Amino acid sequence: MAFFQFYQEQKINANIIEVWDFISSPRNLKVITPPYMGFDITSQSMSEKMYQGMIITYKVSPLRGFKTDWMTEITHLKDFEYFVDEQRIGPYKLWHHQHMIEPIKKGVLMRDLITYQPPFGFIGDIANRLVIKRKISEIFEYRKTALVKHFGAYHD
């Protein structure tokens, strides 16, 4: 039963306010998630902006043909700097995702650090090597492309 981490950085062609406004809106999760994942927010009467303690529920297909409920809680948040979402119900035994942003010359640096543990003990560890790790990377590559499409390409 190992723990795994995924880390990614992306420079974004926008100012910190524009990036924060985009990433702190739960509705934009669908925009940055690959369509084949069938991402649908199911939360009722959801706020337009994230806040600490917020619960977001959705349905998602992490693997084709497998639709699951997922519930996350925004456990930490500091406007214009970071927020953390943690899975409360979903496909992982543990999911802790740190979203961090900071202004840089000509834009914003976004960093993501996910600490996760697949279910099913050593079988989950094998699944991580064979599928999960690659799938997470693929999802974040899609997100990079979606953010470039939304904000434009970053140039040093």
FIKOL-655825 format. One line per field, with one value per residue (C-alpha): residue number from 1; y, z, x; residue in one letter. Coordinates in Angstrom, 1 decimal, always signed. Layout:
BEGIN
i [NUM / ...]
y [Y / ...]
z [Z / ...]
x [X / ...]
aa [A / ...]
This chain:
BEGIN
i [1 / 2 / 3 / 4 / 5 / 6 / 7 / 8 / 9 / 10 / 11 / 12 / 13 / 14 / 15 / 16 / 17 / 18 / 19 / 20 / 21 / 22 / 23 / 24 / 25 / 26 / 27 / 28 / 29 / 30 / 31 / 32 / 33 / 34 / 35 / 36 / 37 / 38 / 39 / 40 / 41 / 42 / 43 / 44 / 45 / 46 / 47 / 48 / 49 / 50 / 51 / 52 / 53 / 54 / 55 / 56 / 57 / 58 / 59 / 60 / 61 / 62 / 63 / 64 / 65 / 66 / 67 / 68 / 69 / 70 / 71 / 72 / 73 / 74 / 75 / 76 / 77 / 78 / 79 / 80 / 81 / 82 / 83 / 84 / 85 / 86 / 87 / 88 / 89 / 90 / 91 / 92 / 93 / 94 / 95 / 96 / 97 / 98 / 99 / 100 / 101 / 102 / 103 / 104 / 105 / 106 / 107 / 108 / 109 / 110 / 111 / 112 / 113 / 114 / 115 / 116 / 117 / 118 / 119 / 120 / 121 / 122 / 123 / 124 / 125 / 126 / 127 / 128 / 129 / 130 / 131 / 132 / 133 / 134 / 135 / 136 / 137 / 138 / 139 / 140 / 141 / 142 / 143 / 144 / 145 / 146 / 147 / 148 / 149 / 150 / 151 / 152 / 153 / 154 / 155 / 156]
y [+0.0 / +2.7 / +6.4 / +8.2 / +11.7 / +13.6 / +17.1 / +19.5 / +23.1 / +25.4 / +29.0 / +30.9 / +34.0 / +36.0 / +37.9 / +36.4 / +37.8 / +36.3 / +32.9 / +32.8 / +33.8 / +30.9 / +28.2 / +29.1 / +28.6 / +25.0 / +25.3 / +25.6 / +22.1 / +20.7 / +23.0 / +21.6 / +17.9 / +15.7 / +15.2 / +11.4 / +11.5 / +12.5 / +15.0 / +16.4 / +18.5 / +17.1 / +19.6 / +21.5 / +25.3 / +25.5 / +28.8 / +30.4 / +30.6 / +28.1 / +28.6 / +26.6 / +23.8 / +23.7 / +20.3 / +19.6 / +16.4 / +15.1 / +12.1 / +11.1 / +8.2 / +7.7 / +4.6 / +4.2 / +2.5 / +3.0 / +6.0 / +6.8 / +9.4 / +11.7 / +14.1 / +16.6 / +19.1 / +22.3 / +22.0 / +24.9 / +28.1 / +31.4 / +33.7 / +34.3 / +31.8 / +28.2 / +25.8 / +22.2 / +19.7 / +16.3 / +13.4 / +12.4 / +9.8 / +8.5 / +6.0 / +6.5 / +5.5 / +8.9 / +12.0 / +15.2 / +17.9 / +21.1 / +23.9 / +26.7 / +29.9 / +32.7 / +35.7 / +35.6 / +37.8 / +38.0 / +35.7 / +33.2 / +29.9 / +27.2 / +24.2 / +21.1 / +18.4 / +15.4 / +12.8 / +9.7 / +6.1 / +3.7 / +1.3 / -2.5 / -2.5 / -4.1 / -4.6 / -0.8 / -0.4 / -2.5 / -0.6 / +2.6 / +1.4 / +0.1 / +2.6 / +5.2 / +7.2 / +7.4 / +8.5 / +11.3 / +12.6 / +12.4 / +14.4 / +17.1 / +17.3 / +18.0 / +20.6 / +22.3 / +22.5 / +23.8 / +26.6 / +27.6 / +27.7 / +29.9 / +32.2 / +32.0 / +30.7 / +31.9 / +33.5 / +34.3]
z [+0.0 / -1.3 / -1.6 / -4.9 / -6.0 / -9.2 / -9.7 / -12.6 / -13.3 / -16.0 / -16.8 / -17.7 / -19.8 / -17.5 / -14.2 / -10.8 / -10.5 / -13.9 / -13.0 / -9.5 / -10.8 / -13.3 / -11.0 / -8.0 / -9.9 / -9.5 / -12.8 / -14.7 / -13.6 / -16.5 / -18.9 / -17.9 / -17.7 / -20.8 / -22.3 / -22.3 / -18.5 / -18.5 / -15.7 / -14.3 / -11.2 / -9.1 / -6.2 / -5.5 / -5.0 / -5.4 / -4.8 / -7.8 / -5.9 / -3.7 / +0.0 / +2.8 / +3.8 / +0.5 / -0.6 / -4.4 / -5.7 / -9.2 / -11.4 / -13.4 / -15.5 / -14.6 / -16.8 / -19.9 / -19.0 / -15.2 / -13.8 / -10.2 / -7.6 / -6.3 / -3.4 / -2.6 / +0.2 / -0.1 / +3.1 / +2.8 / +0.8 / +0.6 / -2.1 / -5.0 / -3.6 / -3.2 / -2.4 / -1.4 / -2.4 / -0.6 / -1.7 / +0.8 / -1.5 / -4.7 / -6.4 / -4.3 / -0.8 / -0.5 / -2.8 / -1.6 / -4.4 / -3.8 / -6.3 / -6.0 / -8.0 / -7.9 / -10.0 / -12.2 / -14.9 / -17.7 / -16.1 / -13.4 / -12.3 / -11.5 / -9.6 / -8.7 / -6.2 / -5.9 / -3.2 / -3.7 / -2.8 / -5.0 / -3.4 / -3.1 / -1.5 / -3.7 / -6.6 / -6.5 / -6.6 / -9.7 / -11.3 / -10.6 / -12.5 / -15.4 / -15.7 / -13.0 / -13.2 / -17.0 / -16.8 / -14.3 / -16.5 / -19.5 / -17.7 / -16.7 / -20.3 / -21.4 / -18.7 / -19.9 / -23.4 / -22.1 / -20.1 / -23.1 / -25.2 / -22.5 / -21.7 / -24.7 / -24.9 / -22.3 / -23.7 / -21.6]
x [+0.0 / +2.3 / +1.6 / +2.3 / +2.8 / +2.3 / +3.7 / +3.3 / +4.1 / +2.7 / +3.4 / +0.2 / -0.2 / -2.4 / -2.3 / -2.8 / -6.4 / -7.5 / -5.9 / -7.4 / -10.9 / -10.7 / -9.3 / -11.4 / -14.7 / -15.8 / -17.8 / -14.4 / -13.4 / -15.4 / -13.5 / -10.1 / -11.2 / -11.1 / -14.6 / -14.2 / -14.2 / -17.9 / -17.3 / -20.6 / -21.0 / -23.9 / -23.7 / -26.9 / -26.9 / -23.1 / -21.3 / -19.6 / -16.3 / -14.5 / -14.3 / -12.7 / -15.0 / -16.9 / -18.1 / -18.2 / -19.9 / -19.6 / -19.8 / -16.7 / -15.4 / -11.8 / -11.8 / -14.0 / -17.3 / -16.8 / -18.8 / -18.3 / -19.4 / -16.6 / -16.9 / -14.1 / -13.8 / -11.8 / -9.8 / -7.4 / -7.6 / -5.7 / -7.0 / -4.6 / -2.1 / -3.5 / -6.3 / -6.3 / -9.0 / -9.3 / -11.4 / -14.1 / -15.8 / -14.4 / -12.1 / -9.0 / -8.1 / -6.4 / -6.5 / -4.9 / -4.4 / -2.6 / -3.2 / -0.6 / -0.2 / +2.3 / +3.0 / +6.1 / +7.5 / +4.9 / +2.3 / +1.6 / +3.3 / +0.7 / +1.9 / +0.0 / +1.0 / -1.2 / -0.6 / -2.7 / -3.1 / -5.1 / -7.5 / -7.0 / -3.5 / -0.8 / -3.3 / -3.8 / +0.0 / +0.2 / -2.7 / -0.8 / +2.2 / +0.1 / -2.7 / -3.3 / +0.0 / -0.3 / -4.0 / -3.3 / -0.5 / -2.8 / -5.5 / -3.0 / -1.7 / -5.2 / -5.5 / -2.4 / -3.8 / -7.2 / -5.5 / -3.4 / -6.6 / -8.3 / -5.4 / -3.1 / +0.4 / +3.0 / +6.1 / +9.2]
aa [M / A / F / F / Q / F / Y / Q / E / Q / K / I / N / A / N / I / I / E / V / W / D / F / I / S / S / P / R / N / L / K / V / I / T / P / P / Y / M / G / F / D / I / T / S / Q / S / M / S / E / K / M / Y / Q / G / M / I / I / T / Y / K / V / S / P / L / R / G / F / K / T / D / W / M / T / E / I / T / H / L / K / D / F / E / Y / F / V / D / E / Q / R / I / G / P / Y / K / L / W / H / H / Q / H / M / I / E / P / I / K / K / G / V / L / M / R / D / L / I / T / Y / Q / P / P / F / G / F / I / G / D / I / A / N / R / L / V / I / K / R / K / I / S / E / I / F / E / Y / R / K / T / A / L / V / K / H / F / G / A / Y / H / D]
